């Protein structure tokens, strides 16, 4: 059987013998509203756990609106104008509004990316802050949070009287789901704070993808509540086509949890069992830091001793965290010792690398990518292949039995719901 998989801005044709294919895991197809703006307006008109946005602000106050960056498909260009309109109605002047791009550790956005993200005309009317986390002079120290995380937050956010977060609620590898308070941490914190936060994830032994009780989620929410505050959120749940499915607004925890329920319903896909070989398509054109999310999405589907074949264009290579590939391929115990001692050069990437490296105790990895070559695969201790067909031929080995292969077509929009003790 042949499949045309999304592969960046292109498609990748993949052939899997019919007798080997056990299951194809796709995002759920749902009906999305014909008028997404009405969904956004409805959420803003009925906030969860919070007063109306117009009742939260007063004339003369300064407002920072935090929006996620180009690595997320959040339709900010649709969500931002109704928020700006409500602020204007409440008497907030344009000069008192800043739009802060929550980059986390990602690269700054280009002018064209900002225009596309925010929509036409916004940059002409409002100040836009596009600040990388390494520019230490632009962050203010707010002390240490009650859970022990040093709080360095973008000064444009600290100085605001009111803080509003616009983002999306999608599956996430350590916070369980994105959205909510995550727009603050790691979104607008500097690398010292982000590193301290992510280092905690290295000691968590389980895959936290789609876990609404993730300890990392609780940590970041405690940090935000304790150190900086987030007054209001507007969060979207989008389908695999990037269309708006649901929208929630209000309190940064209560509204987020309501959105998580929608997200679980949309992205959770029942899977019959685990498989000896699982092909996971991670179609992002960005770098390894983002494309590697397919590891977390596919791992639950792979049976003990099996193989995960990561398929990704990864157009930007290993640019954002250059040591990430080495961390993925490292010894997790050695890396943990480096992290604990403060000796890891990139603690953020080291923590994520430890999580991936630990998975090698149970499964094997292979890579098919146009942006990452054999040398990067070698650093990650992945087997590299030029095509999915070649990867299948080599990874099946003794597992070349009927229905021994599963395919995940869009990892970003899929949480595999695998039955307990589901191995054949």
C-alpha positions as CSV (number, residue, x, y, z in Angstrom):
1,X,0.0,0.0,0.0
2,X,1.3,3.5,-0.8
3,X,0.8,6.5,1.4
4,X,1.5,10.2,0.5
5,X,2.7,11.7,3.8
6,X,3.0,15.4,4.6
7,X,6.7,16.2,4.5
8,X,7.2,19.9,5.1
9,X,5.7,21.8,2.2
10,X,5.9,18.7,0.1
11,X,4.6,15.1,0.3
12,X,6.6,11.9,0.6
13,X,5.4,8.7,-1.1
14,X,5.9,5.7,1.1
15,X,5.1,2.1,0.2
16,X,4.5,-0.6,2.8
17,X,3.7,-4.2,1.8
18,X,0.1,-5.0,2.5
19,X,0.9,-8.2,4.4
20,X,3.2,-6.4,6.8
21,X,0.9,-3.4,7.5
22,X,-0.9,-3.9,10.8
23,X,-2.4,-0.5,11.5
24,X,-2.4,3.1,10.2
25,X,-2.8,5.7,13.0
26,X,-4.2,9.0,11.7
27,X,-5.5,12.1,13.4
28,X,-9.2,12.1,13.9
29,X,-11.3,13.8,11.4
30,X,-13.7,16.3,13.0
31,X,-16.1,19.0,11.8
32,X,-14.6,22.4,12.3
33,X,-16.7,25.6,12.4
34,X,-17.2,27.4,9.1
35,X,-16.7,30.7,11.0
36,X,-13.7,30.3,13.3
37,X,-14.0,34.0,14.4
38,X,-17.4,33.2,16.0
39,X,-15.7,30.4,18.1
40,X,-13.1,32.9,19.3
41,X,-15.6,35.5,20.1
42,X,-17.7,33.0,21.9
43,X,-14.8,31.9,24.1
44,X,-14.0,35.6,24.9
45,X,-17.6,36.3,25.8
46,X,-17.8,33.3,28.2
47,X,-14.4,33.1,30.0
48,X,-13.8,30.2,32.3
49,X,-12.9,31.0,35.9
50,X,-12.3,34.7,35.1
51,X,-14.1,38.0,34.5
52,X,-14.5,39.3,31.0
53,X,-11.3,40.7,29.5
54,X,-12.9,44.2,29.4
55,X,-13.4,44.0,33.2
56,X,-9.8,43.0,33.9
57,X,-8.2,46.1,32.5
58,X,-8.5,49.8,33.2
59,X,-7.6,52.9,31.1
60,X,-4.0,53.8,31.6
61,X,-2.8,50.3,32.4
62,X,0.0,48.7,30.3
63,X,-0.8,45.3,28.7
64,X,1.6,42.6,27.3
65,X,0.0,40.1,25.0
66,X,2.2,37.0,24.8
67,X,1.8,34.9,21.6
68,X,3.5,31.7,20.6
69,X,6.0,31.6,17.7
70,X,6.4,30.2,14.2
71,X,7.0,26.7,15.6
72,X,3.3,26.5,16.5
73,X,0.3,26.6,14.1
74,X,-1.9,28.7,16.4
75,X,-4.0,31.0,14.3
76,X,-2.8,34.1,16.1
77,X,-3.8,36.3,13.1
78,X,-7.4,35.3,13.9
79,X,-7.2,35.4,17.7
80,X,-5.3,38.6,18.3
81,X,-7.7,41.2,16.6
82,X,-10.7,40.4,18.9
83,X,-8.4,40.7,22.0
84,X,-7.1,44.0,20.7
85,X,-10.6,45.2,20.0
86,X,-11.7,44.4,23.6
87,X,-8.7,46.2,25.0
88,X,-9.5,49.2,22.9
89,X,-13.2,49.1,24.1
90,X,-11.9,49.0,27.7
91,X,-9.9,52.2,27.1
92,X,-6.4,50.8,26.7
93,X,-4.4,52.8,24.2
94,X,-2.3,51.2,21.5
95,X,0.8,52.8,23.0
96,X,0.2,50.8,26.2
97,X,0.1,47.5,24.4
98,X,3.1,45.3,23.7
99,X,3.0,42.0,21.7
100,X,5.6,39.7,23.1
101,X,6.6,36.6,21.0
102,X,7.2,33.7,23.4
103,X,10.2,32.2,21.8
104,X,11.4,29.9,24.7
105,X,14.8,28.7,23.4
106,X,13.8,28.9,19.8
107,X,15.4,31.3,17.3
108,X,13.9,34.8,16.8
109,X,11.3,35.1,14.1
110,X,12.0,36.8,10.8
111,X,10.0,39.9,9.7
112,X,8.0,37.8,7.2
113,X,7.2,35.2,9.8
114,X,6.0,37.8,12.3
115,X,3.8,39.4,9.6
116,X,2.3,36.0,8.8
117,X,1.8,35.1,12.4
118,X,0.3,38.3,13.6
119,X,-1.6,39.4,10.5
120,X,-1.2,42.5,8.4
121,X,-1.0,45.9,10.0
122,X,-0.3,44.8,13.5
123,X,3.4,45.6,13.5
124,X,2.6,49.1,12.2
125,X,0.3,49.8,15.2
126,X,1.9,48.0,18.1
127,X,5.3,47.4,19.6
128,X,6.4,43.8,18.9
129,X,9.1,42.2,21.2
130,X,11.0,39.4,19.5
131,X,13.7,38.7,22.1
132,X,15.9,35.6,22.2
133,X,16.3,34.0,25.6
134,X,20.1,34.4,25.6
135,X,20.0,38.3,25.7
136,X,20.4,38.5,29.5
137,X,20.1,42.3,29.7
138,X,16.4,42.1,28.6
139,X,15.3,39.9,31.4
140,X,14.6,40.8,35.1
141,X,15.3,38.6,38.0
142,X,12.2,38.0,40.2
143,X,13.9,35.8,42.8
144,X,13.5,32.0,43.1
145,X,10.1,30.4,42.9
146,X,8.7,28.4,45.8
147,X,9.6,25.2,43.8
148,X,13.2,26.3,43.4
149,X,13.3,27.7,39.9
150,X,15.2,31.0,39.4
151,X,12.9,33.4,37.8
152,X,14.4,35.5,35.0
153,X,11.5,36.9,32.9
154,X,11.4,39.2,29.9
155,X,11.3,42.8,31.1
156,X,8.5,43.6,28.6
157,X,6.3,41.1,30.5
158,X,7.4,42.0,34.0
159,X,6.7,45.7,33.4
160,X,3.1,45.1,32.3
161,X,0.1,45.7,34.5
162,X,-1.8,43.0,32.8
163,X,-0.6,39.8,31.0
164,X,-2.6,37.9,28.4
165,X,-1.4,34.7,26.8
166,X,-2.5,33.5,23.3
167,X,-1.5,30.0,22.3
168,X,-2.7,26.4,21.4
169,X,-3.2,23.3,23.4
170,X,-1.5,20.4,21.7
171,X,0.3,17.2,22.9
172,X,3.6,18.0,24.5
173,X,6.4,15.7,25.5
174,X,7.1,16.9,29.1
175,X,4.3,19.3,30.0
176,X,1.6,16.8,28.8
177,X,0.0,19.5,26.7
178,X,1.1,22.9,25.5
179,X,-0.8,26.1,26.2
180,X,-1.8,27.9,29.4
181,X,1.0,28.9,31.7
182,X,3.6,27.5,29.2
183,X,3.4,30.8,27.3
184,X,5.3,32.2,30.4
185,X,7.6,29.3,31.2
186,X,9.5,28.6,29.1
187,X,8.0,31.1,26.6
188,X,9.3,34.4,27.9
189,X,12.0,33.3,30.4
190,X,15.7,33.4,29.8
191,X,17.9,30.4,29.3
192,X,18.9,30.1,33.0
193,X,15.3,29.7,34.0
194,X,14.4,27.4,31.1
195,X,17.4,25.2,31.7
196,X,16.5,24.9,35.4
197,X,13.0,24.0,34.6
198,X,13.7,21.4,31.9
199,X,16.5,19.8,33.9
200,X,13.7,18.5,36.2
201,X,12.3,16.5,33.3
202,X,15.4,14.4,33.0
203,X,14.6,12.5,36.3
204,X,11.0,11.6,35.2
205,X,11.2,8.0,34.0
206,X,7.9,7.9,32.0
207,X,6.8,9.4,28.7
208,X,4.7,12.4,29.7
209,X,3.1,13.0,26.3
210,X,-0.6,13.8,26.8
211,X,-0.4,13.4,30.6
212,X,-2.7,16.0,32.1
213,X,-1.1,15.3,35.5
214,X,2.4,15.9,34.3
215,X,4.7,17.0,37.1
216,X,6.3,19.4,34.7
217,X,3.0,21.1,34.1
218,X,2.5,21.5,37.8
219,X,5.9,22.9,38.2
220,X,5.5,25.6,35.5
221,X,2.0,26.6,36.8
222,X,3.4,26.9,40.4
223,X,6.2,29.1,39.0
224,X,3.8,31.4,37.2
225,X,1.4,31.7,40.1
226,X,4.2,32.4,42.5
227,X,6.5,34.7,40.5
228,X,4.9,36.6,37.7
229,X,1.2,35.9,37.2
230,X,-0.9,35.5,34.0
231,X,-4.2,37.3,34.0
232,X,-6.0,35.8,31.0
233,X,-5.5,33.2,28.3
234,X,-7.0,32.6,24.9
235,X,-6.1,29.1,23.7
236,X,-7.0,27.2,20.6
237,X,-7.3,23.5,19.8
238,X,-6.6,22.9,16.1
239,X,-6.9,19.9,13.9
240,X,-4.3,18.3,11.6
241,X,-5.2,20.8,8.8
242,X,-4.5,23.7,11.1
243,X,-8.2,24.6,11.3
244,X,-9.7,25.9,14.6
245,X,-11.7,23.1,16.4
246,X,-12.3,24.6,19.8
247,X,-11.3,27.7,21.7
248,X,-11.2,28.5,25.4
249,X,-10.5,31.7,27.4
250,X,-10.2,32.8,31.0
251,X,-8.1,31.7,34.0
252,X,-4.7,30.3,33.0
253,X,-5.3,26.9,34.8
254,X,-9.1,26.5,34.7
255,X,-9.6,27.5,31.1
256,X,-6.5,25.4,30.1
257,X,-7.9,22.3,31.7
258,X,-11.2,22.7,29.8
259,X,-9.1,23.0,26.6
260,X,-7.1,19.9,27.5
261,X,-10.3,17.9,27.6
262,X,-11.0,19.0,24.0
263,X,-7.4,18.3,23.0
264,X,-7.5,14.8,24.5
265,X,-10.7,14.1,22.6
266,X,-9.3,15.4,19.3
267,X,-5.7,14.0,19.4
268,X,-6.3,10.7,21.4
269,X,-6.4,7.9,18.9
270,X,-7.0,4.3,20.0
271,X,-4.3,1.8,18.9
272,X,-4.9,-1.9,18.8
273,X,-1.6,-3.0,20.2
274,X,2.2,-2.4,20.1
275,X,4.2,-3.3,17.0
276,X,7.7,-4.5,16.3
277,X,8.2,-1.7,13.8
278,X,6.5,1.7,14.0
279,X,7.0,4.4,11.3
280,X,6.4,7.9,12.7
281,X,6.1,10.8,10.4
282,X,7.2,14.1,11.9
283,X,6.5,16.5,9.0
284,X,7.9,19.7,10.5
285,X,10.3,21.7,8.4
286,X,12.1,23.1,11.5
287,X,15.1,21.7,13.3
288,X,15.8,18.5,15.3
289,X,14.6,20.1,18.5
290,X,11.1,20.1,17.1
291,X,11.2,17.2,14.7
292,X,12.3,14.8,17.4
293,X,8.9,15.0,19.0
294,X,8.0,12.0,16.9
295,X,10.2,9.9,19.3
296,X,7.8,10.6,22.2
297,X,4.6,10.2,20.0
298,X,5.7,6.9,18.6
299,X,7.5,5.2,21.5
300,X,4.3,3.9,23.3
301,X,3.4,2.0,20.1
302,X,6.7,0.1,19.8
303,X,7.0,-3.3,21.4
304,X,10.0,-4.2,23.5
305,X,13.0,-4.8,21.3
306,X,11.3,-3.2,18.4
307,X,12.2,-0.2,16.2
308,X,10.9,3.3,15.7
309,X,11.6,4.8,12.3
310,X,11.5,8.6,12.5
311,X,10.6,10.2,9.2
312,X,11.2,14.0,9.0
313,X,12.3,16.7,6.5
314,X,14.0,18.7,9.3
315,X,14.9,21.4,6.9
316,X,16.9,23.4,9.5
317,X,19.0,20.4,10.6
318,X,20.4,20.5,14.1
319,X,20.7,24.3,14.3
320,X,18.9,25.4,17.5
321,X,20.6,23.1,20.0
322,X,23.7,21.9,18.3
323,X,24.6,19.4,21.0
324,X,21.2,17.8,21.1
325,X,22.1,15.0,18.7
326,X,25.1,14.0,20.9
327,X,22.9,14.0,24.0
328,X,20.3,11.7,22.4
329,X,23.2,9.3,21.5
330,X,24.9,9.6,24.9
331,X,24.8,7.4,28.0
332,X,21.9,8.6,30.1
333,X,23.6,7.9,33.4
334,X,26.7,9.9,32.4
335,X,24.5,12.7,31.0
336,X,22.4,12.8,34.2
337,X,25.6,13.1,36.3
338,X,26.7,16.0,34.1
339,X,23.3,17.7,34.5
340,X,23.3,17.2,38.2
341,X,26.8,18.6,38.6
342,X,26.2,21.6,36.4
343,X,28.6,20.4,33.8
344,X,26.2,20.1,30.9
345,X,26.9,22.8,28.3
346,X,23.2,22.9,27.2
347,X,21.1,21.7,30.2
348,X,17.9,22.1,28.3
349,X,18.9,19.8,25.4
350,X,20.7,17.5,27.8
351,X,17.6,16.8,29.8
352,X,15.6,16.0,26.6
353,X,18.4,13.9,25.3
354,X,18.5,11.9,28.5
355,X,14.8,11.1,28.1
356,X,15.3,9.9,24.5
357,X,18.5,8.0,25.4
358,X,16.7,6.0,28.1
359,X,14.2,4.8,25.5
360,X,17.1,2.9,23.8
361,X,17.0,0.5,26.7
362,X,13.7,-0.8,25.3
363,X,13.7,0.0,21.6
364,X,15.9,0.8,18.6
365,X,15.8,3.9,16.4
366,X,16.2,4.6,12.7
367,X,16.1,7.9,10.8
368,X,14.9,8.9,7.3
369,X,15.4,12.6,6.7
370,X,16.5,15.0,4.0
371,X,17.7,17.7,6.5
372,X,19.6,15.3,8.8
373,X,22.2,13.1,7.2
374,X,24.1,10.0,8.3
375,X,26.6,11.9,10.5
376,X,23.8,13.4,12.6
377,X,22.1,10.0,12.8
378,X,25.4,8.4,14.0
379,X,25.7,11.0,16.7
380,X,22.2,10.1,17.9
381,X,23.0,6.4,17.6
382,X,20.2,6.1,15.0
383,X,20.5,3.9,11.9
384,X,20.2,6.2,8.8
385,X,18.4,5.2,5.6
386,X,17.7,7.1,2.5
387,X,14.1,5.9,2.3
388,X,11.4,4.4,4.4
389,X,11.4,1.3,2.2
390,X,15.1,0.8,2.9
391,X,14.6,1.3,6.6
392,X,11.8,-1.2,6.7
393,X,13.9,-3.8,4.9
394,X,16.7,-3.5,7.4
395,X,14.8,-3.0,10.6
396,X,12.2,-5.8,10.2
397,X,14.8,-8.6,10.3
398,X,13.4,-11.5,12.4
399,X,10.2,-9.5,12.8
400,X,9.2,-9.9,9.2
401,X,5.8,-11.3,10.1
402,X,2.3,-10.4,8.9
403,X,0.9,-7.2,10.5
404,X,4.2,-6.3,12.1
405,X,4.4,-2.7,11.0
406,X,2.3,0.4,12.1
407,X,2.4,3.8,10.5
408,X,1.7,7.1,12.3
409,X,1.0,9.7,9.6
410,X,1.0,13.0,11.6
411,X,2.8,12.7,14.9
412,X,2.1,16.3,16.0
413,X,-1.7,15.7,16.1
414,X,-1.7,12.2,17.5
415,X,-1.6,10.7,21.0
416,X,-1.6,6.9,20.6
417,X,-3.9,5.3,23.2
418,X,-2.2,1.9,23.5
419,X,-3.9,-0.8,25.7
420,X,-1.8,-2.0,28.7
421,X,0.1,-5.3,28.0
422,X,-0.8,-5.0,24.3
423,X,2.2,-6.8,22.8
424,X,1.3,-9.6,20.3
